[in-house]
Structure formats: C-alpha cells, structure tokens
Amino acid sequence: MSSSPVTTGGPIRHLYVHIPFCHRICPYCSFYKHEPGSTDIPGFLSALTREARAAAERWGPRLQLETIYFGGGTPTLLSRTHLQRWLPEFRSVFDLTALREWTMEINPRTIGEGKAELLVEHGVTRASLGVQAWDEPTLAVLGRDHAPQEAEEAYHFLRRAAFPAVSIDLMFSVPGQSLETWKSTVQRTTALGPDHISAYNLTYEEDTAFFDKLNAGEYARDEEADASCFTSAIELFTGAGFTHYEISNYARPGFESLHNRSYWAGADYLGLGPGAVSTIDLQRWKNVENTTLYMQDPAAGRQLETLTPEQWACERIALELRTCEGVPQQYLPDAARIADVVEGGLAELSGERLRLTSRGRPLADMVAAHLWV
C-alpha cells in the first residue's frame, strides 16, 4: 500500500445538520427520516443546540467552519416561526467569521417568499431545491408531493430572495421515465438558469419501497438506459455552459458545492442531528436513528468506528475518482491496475493524478473497485 500519512488534529471546517422530518416518505430514499407527527419541534431544536454546544466545547478552536449543510429529511419543513427563533441561537454557538457557504436543502412545497427571505437574512447562502422531475408521471412514481408549477414558483421565490447560489436536484432512470422525458427535464432546468445542478442516477437502496419492488420484479435495472441518460445529461448541461465537475454534479464557474467537495477530498467534518455522521481524526461516529431518543440525549447510542489509513485511502479512490480532478496516484496501491484502466481508455494520467475519461465516467464504481486491492 502506497498512501501518504493521514493528518489529524487540524481545523474542522465543515458541519452537517440533519433535519429528519418529511411531509411524505419518498419510496426511493434511504436516509433516516419520518413524518413529524406529534414531535415536539422546539424540543428537537433544543436538542440540536445542546449537541452543537457540546461539540463546540469538545473541539474548541479547532472548529473553524467554512461550510454548513442542512439536509434531511426536509429542513424547510420547519416553520418560519421555529426558524426565526432557533437560527440565531444556532449561530451563536459557533464562530462563523470564516464561513464561505451555507446550504439548505429545500422541498418546493415548503418554501415561500417570506421563508426564503428569512433564510438569506440569517446567513444561508445556497439553496438546493429538490425538483427531481418536471413531469407529473415521474413525480408520481417518485412519490413527490409537489407539482411542476410549484417547483418553478419555488425557484423564483429563491431568486427573488437573492440567494447567492441556487442549485436544482434531478433524478434519472426513474421507472417509466423515457429518454425523451429526461432530455426535456434537462432542457427545462437549464432554461431556468440555476447556478448548479445535481443529476443523480436512481439507485435501489435497501430498506426502501423501490428496493422491495425491484426484488419483486416490478422494477428492473437497465444499464443501457442509465448510460443513455447520463451521456445526454453531460452533452446538454455542458452545452449550456455548466462544468461537469463530479459524476453527478454540474456548476457554472465558481458555483461548485464547497461542502460536497470537502467530503470527496476526505476532509474532517462534524455531523449534528439524529442519524448524522461525523468523521474527525480517523474516528467516525453516527448518531442514533431515533428522534425521540436523540432528543433525550443527543450522544446516546452513537455507533463508533476507527478508520485505518488504508480504509481512508480506499474512500479517496472511490470519491475523488468521481471528480474532474481525479484521484492522487499516492492512494493507488497497484501500478499494474492503473495501467489496466489507462490502456482500456477508462482513465488517463494527468500530472500526479488519475482521472476518468468520458468513456470511464459511467463506469466510475467499477473502475474504483478494480483499482483497490
């Protein structure tokens, strides 16, 4: 194994906050989430604050946050009243003088002009709008609770609120979705003029309704259709001026997701909320996936593992290979395997990094698996 030593003890620059509430449970989503029901929302937010304060005390001056990401679930399911009361409290826990980006995931049905303006007022700089599709049939299959027109209205709310950056999330290879429907989705998205687009190939995750339907034979994987949708997305998005900077992500120059780039590069990050994961100094832990227990004690029931340098390097191959810069050769253990993928036209050497070619991008996972021994 030829990997450089993993540095520990440095600044912790990235924070993820998990809000697990959803109006409706999407049948493809495997993240920890649930309908709020009778959950005491102020009590939940109080628990988040307690966990944040405990983290600030533990890590002290090492916490030098540059990015914050609120994901879920649906963070904007929180009401304007709850956000207005809690966001100042949350901000007071951390020193945010170095903050460069604060992302909020947004469901189109949970945002209006007032809430959008409130988020900008309290420092959120980047909106990630979960559109997924622009046609009613695909939205119905995905179990989404918004109509295409609602998603477009939500986009304009965000623009009028003067968010510095707006991203749109899309999904392809959805059961029943044709290639022409997907191309129409791409074209309608680019016509709106977002700063960033995430376009994900549907995957069938365990413990989801889609996975059950796949096993029952109601749905089927189609690698040829996946490749056609992926290729058309690259052609249409790059043709519209977006840079394809990661397998599933496109950005106008200067609008790449700083938070997600930190994950791909293996930076330490802190996670708050039920089900949130943290990785600091090769220690990785996951909070309990139970909102009730989390509210009683945010630290209770955490699952802890220690990563070896080899595991960390393996993650670098899997993640950095997906980016346009590629993965440093120092993390690649076998020169012969590098030669295999280069000679096969799946990757190329650029300086000290190995990066995928256009032919290799649809096969990123397979290439990564081949490179790691």
WOCORPE-V484704 format. One record per residue. PSI is psi as a letter, one per 30 degrees, with the letter a starting at -180 (999 if undefined). Layout:
[[PSI] [PSI]]
This chain:
[[k] [i] [k] [l] [k] [k] [k] [l] [g] [a] [k] [j] [f] [k] [k] [k] [k] [k] [j] [g] [k] [k] [e] [k] [j] [k] [f] [f] [k] [g] [l] [k] [l] [l] [k] [e] [b] [g] [k] [j] [e] [e] [e] [e] [e] [e] [e] [e] [e] [e] [e] [e] [e] [e] [e] [e] [e] [e] [f] [b] [f] [f] [j] [i] [k] [f] [k] [k] [j] [j] [a] [a] [a] [j] [e] [g] [f] [k] [l] [e] [e] [e] [e] [e] [e] [e] [e] [e] [e] [e] [e] [f] [e] [l] [j] [g] [f] [g] [k] [f] [k] [j] [k] [k] [k] [k] [k] [e] [f] [g] [k] [l] [e] [e] [e] [e] [e] [e] [e] [e] [e] [g] [f] [k] [f] [k] [k] [j] [j] [i] [e] [e] [l] [g] [k] [e] [e] [e] [e] [e] [e] [f] [g] [k] [g] [l] [l] [e] [e] [e] [e] [e] [e] [e] [e] [e] [e] [e] [e] [f] [f] [h] [k] [f] [k] [k] [k] [k] [k] [l] [k] [l] [h] [k] [k] [f] [k] [l] [e] [e] [e] [e] [e] [e] [e] [e] [e] [e] [e] [e] [f] [f] [h] [l] [f] [k] [k] [k] [j] [k] [k] [k] [k] [j] [k] [l] [h] [l] [e] [e] [e] [e] [e] [e] [f] [f] [g] [e] [l] [k] [k] [j] [e] [e] [e] [e] [e] [e] [e] [e] [e] [e] [e] [e] [e] [e] [e] [e] [f] [g] [g] [k] [k] [i] [f] [l] [e] [g] [k] [k] [l] [l] [k] [f] [g] [l] [j] [e] [e] [e] [e] [e] [e] [e] [f] [g] [l] [k] [l] [k] [k] [k] [l] [k] [f] [k] [k] [k] [j] [k] [h] [g] [k] [k] [l] [k] [l] [k] [i] [j] [e] [e] [e] [e] [e] [e] [j] [f] [f] [k] [g] [k] [k] [k] [l] [k] [k] [l] [e] [e] [e] [e] [e] [e] [e] [e] [e] [e] [e] [f] [f] [f] [l] [f] [f] [a] [k] [k] [f] [f] [f] [j] [f] [j] [e] [e] [e] [e] [e] [e] [f] [e] [f] [f] [g] [f] [l] [l] [k] [j] [b] [g] [l] [k] [l] [k] [l] [e] [e] [f] [e] [f] [g] [e] [e] [e] [e] [e] [e] [e] [f] [k] [999]]
